[in-house]
Amino acid sequence: MAISAMVHHGLTKGQRKEWRRKGYATACLYGKGIEPLQLLVPVREVMDSIVQQGGKNKAVLELNLQNGSNHLHTVRVKEIQRHLTTHEPIHFDFHVQNAN
């Protein structure tokens, strides 16, 4: 099942907080052969997929980018940044497995 991700072009601190309240986290998508992208992803869907696949080091996810035309990328989770006190995920780094 592909996770929907929205491409954004820079958010202010207030905008990031508002998206977090709605259940989203910022993310970065990068890899060989593609331009790095800034994304918004639904935290619960990403974390559920990671847990179902046995953890961050084993998880392979499919991201469906919503940026005018839908692009499907197979990615691995490189890093999860968490809030200092709540330990909720606030940022993900995704590495593209195959840029084709």
KEKE-3310 file (N, C-alpha, C; in steps of 0.2 Angstrom, whole numbers, plus 5000, padded with zeros to 4 digits):
npx = (5004:5003:5009:5003:5011:5014:5021:5031:5036:5045:5041:5035:5039:5027:5018:5023:5020:5006:5003:5009:5000:4989:4992:5003:5020:5036:5047:5061:5066:5077:5090:5101:5101:5089:5082:5083:5068:5056:5044:5027:5021:5009:5010:5005:5002:5015:5023:5015:5017:5031:5032:5025:5033:5044:5053:5063:5076:5073:5062:5054:5046:5032:5030:5018:5019:5011:5011:5005:5007:5006:5019:5027:5037:5049:5056:5068:5069:5079:5082:5074:5068:5064:5052:5059:5053:5040:5043:5037:5037:5044:5051:5056:5068:5070:5077:5078:5076:5076:5078:5071)
npy = (4994:5011:5026:5042:5057:5074:5086:5100:5117:5123:5128:5138:5140:5140:5135:5122:5117:5117:5108:5097:5096:5091:5078:5076:5075:5083:5078:5072:5068:5059:5054:5044:5051:5059:5074:5082:5082:5091:5085:5082:5070:5058:5054:5043:5033:5030:5026:5015:5007:5005:4998:4986:4980:4976:4986:5001:4998:4988:4991:4994:5006:5012:5027:5039:5052:5068:5079:5087:5078:5060:5051:5036:5030:5019:5017:5018:5020:5032:5040:5044:5058:5064:5072:5081:5080:5073:5063:5060:5056:5069:5072:5064:5055:5049:5038:5035:5019:5015:5025:5024)
npz = (5000:4995:5002:5004:5000:5001:4991:4997:4997:5007:5023:5036:5053:5061:5052:5050:5063:5063:5054:5060:5071:5064:5061:5052:5047:5043:5029:5020:5004:4995:4984:4972:4956:4957:4961:4977:4988:4997:5009:5015:5026:5032:5048:5056:5047:5041:5052:5056:5045:5046:5058:5055:5046:5053:5059:5058:5051:5042:5035:5019:5010:5000:4992:4987:4977:4978:4968:4957:4946:4949:4956:4960:4972:4978:4994:5007:5025:5031:5042:5058:5065:5082:5093:5107:5120:5119:5111:5099:5081:5071:5059:5044:5035:5019:5008:4991:4983:4970:4957:4945)
capx = (5000:5007:5008:5002:5015:5013:5027:5030:5042:5047:5036:5037:5038:5020:5015:5025:5017:4999:5003:5010:4993:4984:4995:5008:5027:5040:5051:5065:5066:5083:5094:5104:5097:5083:5082:5080:5061:5053:5037:5023:5019:5005:5014:5003:5003:5022:5025:5012:5021:5038:5031:5023:5039:5050:5057:5066:5081:5070:5056:5054:5039:5031:5028:5015:5020:5005:5014:5003:5007:5008:5025:5028:5044:5051:5061:5070:5069:5086:5082:5068:5069:5058:5052:5063:5049:5035:5046:5033:5041:5043:5054:5058:5073:5069:5081:5075:5079:5077:5075:5067)
capy = (5000:5017:5031:5048:5062:5080:5090:5107:5121:5128:5130:5142:5136:5140:5130:5115:5115:5116:5101:5091:5095:5087:5072:5075:5076:5084:5073:5074:5062:5060:5048:5045:5052:5063:5080:5081:5085:5092:5082:5081:5063:5056:5050:5036:5028:5029:5022:5008:5003:5003:4993:4980:4977:4974:4991:5006:4996:4983:4994:4997:5009:5015:5034:5041:5060:5072:5086:5088:5071:5055:5047:5031:5029:5014:5021:5015:5025:5033:5043:5047:5063:5064:5078:5080:5078:5069:5057:5059:5058:5075:5072:5057:5055:5044:5037:5031:5013:5014:5031:5023)
capz = (5000:4995:5007:5000:5002:4998:4990:4999:4995:5012:5028:5042:5060:5063:5047:5052:5069:5062:5050:5065:5074:5059:5060:5047:5048:5037:5027:5014:4999:4991:4981:4966:4950:4958:4965:4984:4988:5004:5009:5021:5026:5038:5053:5058:5041:5040:5058:5056:5040:5048:5063:5052:5042:5058:5061:5053:5047:5038:5031:5013:5009:4994:4993:4981:4978:4976:4965:4950:4943:4954:4955:4965:4974:4983:4998:5014:5030:5033:5049:5061:5071:5086:5097:5113:5126:5118:5107:5093:5075:5068:5053:5041:5029:5015:5003:4986:4982:4963:4954:4938)
cpx = (5004:5005:5008:5007:5014:5019:5026:5036:5044:5041:5039:5036:5031:5016:5017:5021:5010:4999:5004:5003:4988:4987:5000:5015:5031:5045:5055:5066:5072:5086:5097:5099:5091:5085:5079:5073:5060:5046:5034:5020:5014:5009:5012:5004:5010:5024:5022:5015:5028:5037:5029:5028:5045:5055:5060:5071:5079:5065:5058:5047:5039:5027:5025:5015:5014:5008:5011:5002:5009:5014:5025:5035:5045:5057:5062:5070:5076:5087:5075:5070:5063:5058:5055:5059:5044:5037:5041:5038:5039:5046:5057:5063:5072:5074:5078:5079:5081:5073:5071:5060)
cpy = (5006:5022:5038:5053:5068:5084:5097:5111:5126:5129:5134:5138:5135:5135:5123:5113:5114:5109:5096:5090:5091:5080:5070:5077:5078:5078:5075:5067:5063:5053:5049:5046:5056:5069:5079:5085:5085:5089:5083:5074:5062:5051:5043:5031:5026:5024:5015:5004:5000:4997:4986:4976:4975:4980:4995:5003:4991:4986:4997:5000:5012:5022:5036:5049:5063:5078:5087:5081:5066:5052:5043:5030:5024:5017:5017:5021:5026:5035:5045:5052:5064:5070:5076:5077:5073:5063:5055:5060:5065:5076:5065:5059:5049:5043:5032:5025:5013:5020:5030:5024)
cpz = (5000:5000:5003:5004:4998:4997:4993:4997:5001:5016:5033:5048:5062:5058:5049:5058:5068:5058:5055:5069:5070:5058:5055:5050:5042:5035:5021:5010:4995:4989:4975:4960:4951:4962:4972:4984:4996:5004:5015:5021:5032:5042:5055:5053:5040:5046:5058:5050:5042:5053:5060:5048:5047:5060:5056:5048:5042:5033:5024:5011:5002:4995:4986:4981:4974:4974:4958:4947:4948:4952:4961:4966:4979:4987:5004:5019:5032:5040:5051:5066:5075:5091:5104:5119:5125:5114:5101:5087:5072:5061:5051:5036:5025:5009:4997:4984:4974:4960:4947:4939)
residu = (MET:ALA:ILE:SER:ALA:MET:VAL:HIS:HIS:GLY:LEU:THR:LYS:GLY:GLN:ARG:LYS:GLU:TRP:ARG:ARG:LYS:GLY:TYR:ALA:THR:ALA:CYS:LEU:TYR:GLY:LYS:GLY:ILE:GLU:PRO:LEU:GLN:LEU:LEU:VAL:PRO:VAL:ARG:GLU:VAL:MET:ASP:SER:ILE:VAL:GLN:GLN:GLY:GLY:LYS:ASN:LYS:ALA:VAL:LEU:GLU:LEU:ASN:LEU:GLN:ASN:GLY:SER:ASN:HIS:LEU:HIS:THR:VAL:ARG:VAL:LYS:GLU:ILE:GLN:ARG:HIS:LEU:THR:THR:HIS:GLU:PRO:ILE:HIS:PHE:ASP:PHE:HIS:VAL:GLN:ASN:ALA:ASN)
# end
